[in-house]
Amino acid sequence: MPPNGTDAAMDEITAEPDTVHPDLFRRGMRSLFSGVCIVSSRHRGETVGLVASSVTSVSMEPPTLLVCISKTASAHDAVHSSGVFAVTILAEEHAEIARIFSSSRRREERFVTGRWTATPSGCPVLSDAPASFDCRIVQTIDGGTHTIFLGRVLGVETRAEPPPLVYGNGGFGAYVPHAV
Ligand SMILES: Cc1cc2nc3c(=O)[nH]c(=O)nc-3n(C[C@H](O)[C@H](O)[C@H](O)COP(=O)(O)O)c2cc1C
């Protein structure tokens, strides 16, 4: 059996009669506008991170959130092995950092630009972000190409509300609230 995330695994998925091609699924999901986060971790002295929009609040008590990380992402195994991760919610002014953390070609540039600090569990977060969360992994779920990590929230930092970074239709942008 080939590992998930390979072409063979993709063939298995699309071979199911009542599902759709991943490209069609991707095209539909372009219309879902979302906030943008960096999920980061630290394992054996190495810091890892990626841009993720799949961050969701799961439970208030106990405070729990989830993130879906591709099994092919360079951060995947380090997040899994370390048992901890942090989520930084990005502001509009962090658009360049988001580009760096969503491009494999720019992996070496990560954690260079920006004001990074460490959470108590050792994961890097941006000190000028609207909010950041320090999490301990309490459950992992196989989600096909992605692993779903459920994290118990151990700590939260919040700051005055800078305009958030938004992603949709394949690009980064700004949030424009309706006038009241
Ligand atoms: C707006 C946006 C949201 C993303 N959300 C996720 C996500 O939730 N999970 C994921 O695994 N990859 C997500 N990605 C893709 C990763 O950020 C991207 O593949 C990154 O390069 C992975 O790191 P790596 O190149 O070091 O493997 C997203 C990309 C963008 C632009």
The ligand as a Tripos MOL2 file, in Angstrom:
@<TRIPOS>MOLECULE
LIG
   31    33     1     0     0
SMALL
NO_CHARGES

@<TRIPOS>ATOM
      1 C1         -3.7020   30.6920    2.2370 C.3       1 LIG1
      2 C2         -3.0390   29.3350    2.3170 C.ar      1 LIG1
      3 C3         -3.5290   28.4030    3.2250 C.ar      1 LIG1
      4 C4         -2.9240   27.1470    3.3370 C.ar      1 LIG1
      5 N1         -3.4300   26.2630    4.2550 N.ar      1 LIG1
      6 C5         -2.8160   25.0700    4.4220 C.ar      1 LIG1
      7 C6         -3.2900   24.1720    5.4170 C.ar      1 LIG1
      8 O1         -4.2500   24.4340    6.1290 O.2       1 LIG1
      9 N2         -2.6260   22.9970    5.5680 N.ar      1 LIG1
     10 C7         -1.5470   22.6640    4.7820 C.ar      1 LIG1
     11 O2         -0.9920   21.5830    4.9590 O.2       1 LIG1
     12 N3         -1.0740   23.5050    3.8290 N.ar      1 LIG1
     13 C8         -1.6790   24.7040    3.6480 C.ar      1 LIG1
     14 N4         -1.2020   25.5760    2.7020 N.ar      1 LIG1
     15 C9         -0.0470   25.1990    1.8820 C.3       1 LIG1
     16 C10         1.2840   25.3540    2.6150 C.3       1 LIG1
     17 O3          1.3940   26.6070    3.2670 O.3       1 LIG1
     18 C11         2.4420   25.2330    1.6120 C.3       1 LIG1
     19 O4          2.3160   24.0290    0.8890 O.3       1 LIG1
     20 C12         3.8040   25.2950    2.2750 C.3       1 LIG1
     21 O5          4.7790   25.5320    1.2800 O.3       1 LIG1
     22 C13         4.1470   23.9970    3.0060 C.3       1 LIG1
     23 O6          5.4520   24.0670    3.5310 O.3       1 LIG1
     24 P1          6.7060   23.3110    2.8570 P.3       1 LIG1
     25 O7          6.8800   23.9260    1.4950 O.co2     1 LIG1
     26 O8          7.8440   23.6000    3.7690 O.co2     1 LIG1
     27 O9          6.3530   21.8570    2.7720 O.co2     1 LIG1
     28 C14        -1.8060   26.8170    2.5410 C.ar      1 LIG1
     29 C15        -1.3100   27.7640    1.6240 C.ar      1 LIG1
     30 C16        -1.9300   29.0160    1.5120 C.ar      1 LIG1
     31 C17        -1.3830   30.0320    0.5370 C.3       1 LIG1
@<TRIPOS>BOND
     1     1     2 1
     2     2     3 ar
     3     2    30 ar
     4     3     4 ar
     5     4     5 ar
     6     4    28 ar
     7     5     6 ar
     8     6     7 ar
     9     6    13 1
    10     7     8 2
    11     7     9 ar
    12     9    10 ar
    13    10    11 2
    14    10    12 ar
    15    12    13 ar
    16    13    14 ar
    17    14    15 1
    18    14    28 ar
    19    15    16 1
    20    16    17 1
    21    16    18 1
    22    18    19 1
    23    18    20 1
    24    20    21 1
    25    20    22 1
    26    22    23 1
    27    23    24 1
    28    24    25 2
    29    24    26 1
    30    24    27 1
    31    28    29 ar
    32    29    30 ar
    33    30    31 1
@<TRIPOS>SUBSTRUCTURE
     1 LIG1         1 GROUP 0 **** ****
